């Protein structure tokens, strides 16, 4: 049996006719940027998440950058974030001219730890950028308490957490803004790059709309109130996302069902399963376990036709691009341990119970050996 980490083909095949029709309609409309597909997608996305505003853009990385800029983050400011994430989180901070500062992670959720955030706040700190990793919401109650105490902005990196919830509120609607990625492998994937910002603040939303469109005044085509960039999402991607958005709740329910199959099949093994904080809901963008002999297990699963991945084997402070910053391994002990032990197993809505049980049986055989 061959089981991929995620299978975009199965999803695409099930929607092929609808996707082709939507893309063709967008092409034939001759309104390829900021047209009705984009406007309707933004309304539908905002409604789904329970926020006032959604502003589409070109990628998850540009969403973070735009949200930070719109929130007033600039050169000389510090933004506290996690080192256990993808490079786009920190590079987007750098593009604003600000400096990122790392705080260690919680050993259960792998999300940024508010206790370490508190230790890293200085007079230069202007924002906190939590990443809702793997589909589990960070400790937003603790993070918002710190932000309110110190007058900080909170920009949520929701690239992996669409429809995840914290204390009954969907991610992207808790902080001052949320940044979403619609990279093809995400819970809601475009056929290419796309992203969005969500917020309940009108001024921040208006600034994001302007910044993604070269800083233009919305009522005057060649008047620029801000120095922005070209970071729009095109109409074809908006049309494709609108088709998929209708299925997102069902797909999320399927992911959560698959997680229960894994919980059953992996019980009794020396494997730590994904967890959420109390009153939080997991969206399972990926299904990540923590296990001894991780590298040998990954090789064994590959030999048995099972694809896996490690998100992330190298923390950001040990990336060559950031070597000059002088961070040390001992500064982030929880992150270091996670990098050695986490393993993401196959997870996508069309995964079958038979496939999940095969993965679990292979893991059982490995540890019995």
C-alpha positions as CSV (number, residue, x, y, z in Angstrom):
1,X,0.0,0.0,0.0
2,X,1.2,3.5,-0.9
3,X,0.0,6.3,1.3
4,X,1.0,9.9,0.6
5,X,1.4,12.6,3.3
6,X,-1.4,14.5,1.6
7,X,-3.1,13.8,-1.7
8,X,-4.2,16.9,-3.7
9,X,-5.2,14.7,-6.6
10,X,-8.1,13.1,-4.8
11,X,-9.5,16.4,-3.7
12,X,-9.0,18.0,-7.1
13,X,-10.6,15.0,-8.9
14,X,-13.8,15.3,-6.8
15,X,-14.2,18.9,-7.7
16,X,-12.7,19.0,-11.2
17,X,-15.8,20.0,-13.1
18,X,-16.7,22.8,-10.6
19,X,-13.1,24.1,-10.4
20,X,-12.7,24.2,-14.2
21,X,-16.0,26.0,-14.6
22,X,-15.2,28.6,-11.9
23,X,-11.7,29.3,-13.3
24,X,-13.0,29.6,-16.8
25,X,-15.8,32.0,-15.7
26,X,-13.1,34.2,-14.0
27,X,-10.9,34.2,-17.1
28,X,-13.8,35.1,-19.4
29,X,-15.0,37.9,-17.2
30,X,-11.9,40.0,-18.2
31,X,-11.8,41.2,-14.6
32,X,-8.7,39.4,-13.5
33,X,-7.8,41.5,-10.4
34,X,-10.0,42.8,-7.5
35,X,-13.2,41.9,-9.2
36,X,-16.4,40.2,-8.1
37,X,-14.8,36.8,-7.3
38,X,-12.4,38.5,-4.9
39,X,-15.1,40.6,-3.3
40,X,-17.4,37.7,-2.8
41,X,-14.7,35.4,-1.5
42,X,-13.7,38.0,1.1
43,X,-17.3,38.3,2.3
44,X,-17.7,34.6,2.5
45,X,-14.5,34.0,4.3
46,X,-15.2,36.8,6.8
47,X,-18.7,35.3,7.4
48,X,-17.3,31.8,8.0
49,X,-14.8,33.1,10.5
50,X,-17.1,35.5,12.3
51,X,-15.0,38.6,11.6
52,X,-15.9,41.9,10.1
53,X,-13.2,42.1,7.4
54,X,-11.2,39.8,5.1
55,X,-8.6,41.2,2.8
56,X,-7.2,38.8,0.2
57,X,-3.6,38.9,-0.9
58,X,-0.9,37.0,-2.8
59,X,0.3,34.6,-0.1
60,X,0.4,33.7,3.6
61,X,3.8,35.5,3.8
62,X,2.4,38.7,2.3
63,X,-0.6,38.4,4.7
64,X,1.8,38.6,7.7
65,X,3.8,41.4,6.2
66,X,0.7,43.5,5.3
67,X,-0.9,42.9,8.7
68,X,2.2,44.0,10.5
69,X,2.6,47.1,8.4
70,X,-1.0,48.0,8.7
71,X,-0.7,47.6,12.5
72,X,2.2,50.2,12.4
73,X,5.1,47.9,12.9
74,X,8.3,49.5,11.5
75,X,12.0,49.7,11.6
76,X,13.4,49.6,15.2
77,X,10.5,47.7,16.6
78,X,10.6,44.2,18.0
79,X,8.1,41.4,17.3
80,X,8.2,38.3,19.5
81,X,7.5,35.0,17.8
82,X,8.3,31.3,17.8
83,X,11.5,29.7,16.3
84,X,9.5,26.5,15.6
85,X,7.8,27.6,12.4
86,X,8.4,28.1,8.7
87,X,10.8,30.8,7.5
88,X,8.0,33.0,6.1
89,X,7.0,34.0,9.6
90,X,10.3,35.7,10.4
91,X,11.1,36.9,6.9
92,X,7.8,38.8,6.8
93,X,8.7,40.6,10.1
94,X,12.1,41.5,8.6
95,X,10.5,43.0,5.5
96,X,8.8,45.6,7.7
97,X,12.2,46.7,9.0
98,X,11.4,45.3,12.5
99,X,13.5,42.8,14.4
100,X,12.1,39.4,15.4
101,X,12.8,38.0,18.9
102,X,12.3,34.3,19.7
103,X,10.4,32.8,22.7
104,X,10.5,29.1,23.4
105,X,7.5,26.8,22.9
106,X,5.0,24.8,25.0
107,X,6.0,21.1,25.1
108,X,2.5,19.9,24.6
109,X,1.1,22.1,21.8
110,X,4.4,23.2,20.2
111,X,3.1,26.7,20.2
112,X,4.8,29.8,21.6
113,X,4.8,29.8,25.4
114,X,3.3,33.0,27.0
115,X,5.6,32.6,30.0
116,X,8.7,32.9,27.8
117,X,7.1,35.8,25.8
118,X,6.8,37.7,29.1
119,X,10.5,37.2,29.7
120,X,11.3,38.6,26.2
121,X,9.3,41.8,26.3
122,X,11.3,45.1,26.2
123,X,10.5,48.7,25.6
124,X,11.1,48.1,21.9
125,X,8.5,45.3,21.8
126,X,5.5,46.3,19.7
127,X,3.8,43.1,18.7
128,X,3.5,39.4,19.4
129,X,3.2,37.0,16.4
130,X,1.9,33.6,17.6
131,X,1.8,30.7,15.1
132,X,-1.1,28.3,15.5
133,X,1.1,25.3,14.6
134,X,-0.2,22.1,13.0
135,X,-3.8,23.2,13.4
136,X,-3.8,23.8,17.2
137,X,-4.5,27.3,18.5
138,X,-1.9,28.9,20.7
139,X,-2.6,30.0,24.3
140,X,-4.5,33.1,23.1
141,X,-5.9,33.9,26.5
142,X,-2.4,34.2,28.0
143,X,-1.0,36.1,24.9
144,X,-3.9,38.6,24.8
145,X,-3.4,39.2,28.5
146,X,0.2,40.1,27.9
147,X,-0.6,42.2,24.9
148,X,-3.2,44.2,26.9
149,X,-0.9,44.7,29.8
150,X,1.9,46.0,27.7
151,X,0.0,47.7,24.9
152,X,1.1,45.3,22.1
153,X,-0.4,44.3,18.8
154,X,-1.2,40.6,18.2
155,X,-1.0,39.3,14.7
156,X,-2.0,35.6,14.5
157,X,-0.2,33.4,12.0
158,X,-3.1,31.2,11.0
159,X,-1.5,29.5,8.0
160,X,-2.2,26.0,9.5
161,X,-5.2,26.8,11.7
162,X,-8.2,27.6,9.5
163,X,-11.4,26.7,11.6
164,X,-9.4,25.9,14.7
165,X,-10.9,27.6,17.8
166,X,-9.6,29.1,21.0
167,X,-12.2,29.5,23.8
168,X,-15.0,29.4,21.3
169,X,-13.5,31.9,18.9
170,X,-12.0,30.9,15.5
171,X,-8.3,31.8,15.0
172,X,-7.9,34.9,13.0
173,X,-10.6,36.7,15.0
174,X,-8.9,36.8,18.4
175,X,-5.9,39.2,17.9
176,X,-5.8,42.5,16.1
177,X,-5.4,40.6,12.8
178,X,-5.0,37.1,11.4
179,X,-2.8,36.0,8.5
180,X,-3.9,33.0,6.4
181,X,-2.1,31.0,3.7
182,X,-4.0,29.2,0.9
183,X,-0.9,27.3,-0.3
184,X,-2.2,24.2,-2.1
185,X,-1.5,21.8,0.8
186,X,-3.3,23.8,3.4
187,X,-6.8,23.0,4.8
188,X,-8.1,25.4,2.2
189,X,-5.8,25.4,-0.8
190,X,-5.7,27.5,-3.9
191,X,-4.3,26.2,-7.2
192,X,-1.2,28.3,-6.6
193,X,-0.3,30.9,-4.1
194,X,-2.9,33.0,-2.2
195,X,-3.5,34.4,1.2
196,X,-5.7,36.6,3.3
197,X,-5.8,38.9,6.4
198,X,-8.7,39.0,8.8
199,X,-9.5,41.7,11.3
200,X,-12.4,43.4,13.2
201,X,-10.7,46.8,13.0
202,X,-11.9,49.0,10.1
203,X,-8.8,51.2,9.9
204,X,-6.5,48.2,9.9
205,X,-8.6,46.6,7.1
206,X,-8.5,49.7,5.0
207,X,-4.7,50.0,5.4
208,X,-4.3,46.4,4.3
209,X,-6.4,47.0,1.2
210,X,-4.3,50.0,0.3
211,X,-0.9,48.4,1.1
212,X,-1.7,45.3,-1.1
213,X,-2.6,47.6,-4.0
214,X,0.5,49.8,-4.1
215,X,-0.7,52.1,-1.4
216,X,-3.5,53.5,-3.5
217,X,-6.4,55.6,-2.3
218,X,-9.5,53.4,-2.8
219,X,-11.3,56.3,-4.5
220,X,-8.4,57.7,-6.6
221,X,-6.6,55.4,-9.0
222,X,-3.4,57.4,-9.1
223,X,-3.2,58.8,-5.6
224,X,-1.1,56.9,-3.1
225,X,-1.7,57.5,0.6
226,X,0.8,54.8,1.6
227,X,3.9,53.2,0.2
228,X,2.6,49.8,-0.5
229,X,3.4,46.9,-2.9
230,X,1.7,44.7,-5.4
231,X,0.4,41.8,-3.2
232,X,-3.0,41.2,-4.6
233,X,-4.8,37.8,-5.1
234,X,-6.0,37.2,-8.7
235,X,-9.6,36.5,-9.6
236,X,-8.9,32.9,-10.8
237,X,-7.6,32.0,-7.4
238,X,-10.6,33.7,-5.7
239,X,-13.0,31.7,-7.9
240,X,-11.3,28.4,-7.1
241,X,-11.2,29.2,-3.3
242,X,-15.0,30.0,-3.4
243,X,-15.7,26.5,-4.7
244,X,-13.6,24.9,-2.0
245,X,-14.8,27.1,0.8
246,X,-18.2,25.5,0.6
247,X,-16.6,22.1,1.5
248,X,-14.3,23.4,4.3
249,X,-16.5,22.5,7.2
250,X,-17.0,19.0,6.0
251,X,-13.3,18.6,5.3
252,X,-12.4,19.8,8.8
253,X,-14.9,17.3,10.3
254,X,-13.2,14.6,8.2
255,X,-9.8,15.6,9.5
256,X,-11.0,15.4,13.1
257,X,-12.5,12.0,12.5
258,X,-9.2,10.8,11.0
259,X,-7.5,12.0,14.2
260,X,-9.8,9.7,16.3
261,X,-8.8,6.8,14.1
262,X,-5.1,7.5,14.8
263,X,-5.8,7.9,18.6
264,X,-7.4,4.4,18.6
265,X,-4.7,2.8,16.4
266,X,-1.7,4.3,18.3
267,X,-2.9,3.7,21.9
268,X,-0.4,1.9,24.1
269,X,2.6,3.0,22.0
270,X,5.4,5.3,23.2
271,X,4.0,8.0,20.9
272,X,2.8,11.4,22.1
273,X,-0.4,12.3,20.2
274,X,-1.5,15.8,19.2
275,X,-3.2,17.8,21.9
276,X,-5.1,21.1,22.3
277,X,-5.5,23.4,25.3
278,X,-8.7,23.1,27.2
279,X,-11.7,24.6,25.3
280,X,-9.7,24.7,22.1
281,X,-10.6,22.9,18.9
282,X,-7.9,21.3,16.6
283,X,-8.1,21.7,12.8
284,X,-5.4,19.1,12.1
285,X,-3.7,20.7,9.2
286,X,-1.1,18.0,9.8
287,X,-1.2,15.1,12.2
288,X,2.1,15.4,14.2
289,X,3.2,12.9,16.8
290,X,6.2,12.9,19.1
291,X,8.1,9.6,19.2
292,X,11.4,8.0,20.2
293,X,13.7,6.8,17.4
294,X,12.0,9.3,15.1
295,X,14.5,9.0,12.2
296,X,14.5,5.2,12.2
297,X,10.7,5.2,12.3
298,X,10.5,7.5,9.4
299,X,12.8,5.3,7.3
300,X,10.8,2.2,8.3
301,X,7.5,3.8,7.3
302,X,9.0,4.9,4.0
303,X,10.1,1.3,3.3
304,X,6.5,0.3,3.9
305,X,5.0,2.9,1.4
306,X,4.1,5.6,3.9
307,X,5.1,9.2,3.4
308,X,5.8,11.3,6.4
309,X,7.5,14.7,7.1
310,X,9.3,16.6,9.8
311,X,7.9,20.1,10.5
312,X,10.5,21.3,11.4
313,X,13.9,19.6,11.6
314,X,15.9,22.8,12.0
315,X,14.7,25.7,14.2
316,X,14.9,29.1,12.7
317,X,17.7,30.3,15.0
318,X,19.9,27.6,13.5
319,X,19.1,28.4,9.9
320,X,22.1,29.6,7.8
321,X,20.3,32.9,7.1
322,X,20.1,33.7,10.8
323,X,23.5,32.4,12.0
324,X,24.8,35.9,12.5
325,X,22.2,36.5,15.2
326,X,24.1,34.4,17.7
327,X,21.3,32.4,19.2
328,X,22.4,29.2,21.0
329,X,20.7,25.8,21.2
330,X,20.5,26.0,25.0
331,X,18.4,29.2,24.7
332,X,15.4,27.1,23.5
333,X,15.5,23.7,25.1
334,X,11.9,22.8,24.3
335,X,12.2,23.7,20.7
336,X,15.4,21.7,20.4
337,X,13.8,18.5,21.8
338,X,10.7,18.9,19.5
339,X,12.9,19.2,16.4
340,X,14.4,15.8,17.3
341,X,11.1,14.0,18.0
342,X,8.2,15.3,15.9
343,X,6.9,13.4,12.9
344,X,3.9,14.2,10.8
345,X,1.8,11.3,9.5
346,X,-0.5,11.2,6.5
347,X,-3.5,13.6,7.0
348,X,-6.0,14.8,4.4
349,X,-9.8,14.7,4.3
350,X,-10.0,11.9,1.8
351,X,-7.8,9.5,3.8
352,X,-9.6,6.2,4.5
353,X,-9.9,4.3,7.8
354,X,-8.1,1.4,6.1
355,X,-5.1,3.6,5.2
356,X,-4.9,5.0,8.7
357,X,-5.0,1.6,10.3
358,X,-2.2,0.4,8.0
359,X,-0.1,3.4,9.2
360,X,-0.8,2.5,12.8
361,X,-0.1,-1.2,12.3
362,X,3.3,-0.3,10.7
363,X,4.1,1.9,13.7
364,X,3.1,-0.9,16.1
365,X,5.4,-3.4,14.3
366,X,8.3,-0.9,14.4
367,X,8.1,-0.5,18.2
368,X,7.5,-4.2,18.8
369,X,10.8,-4.8,17.1
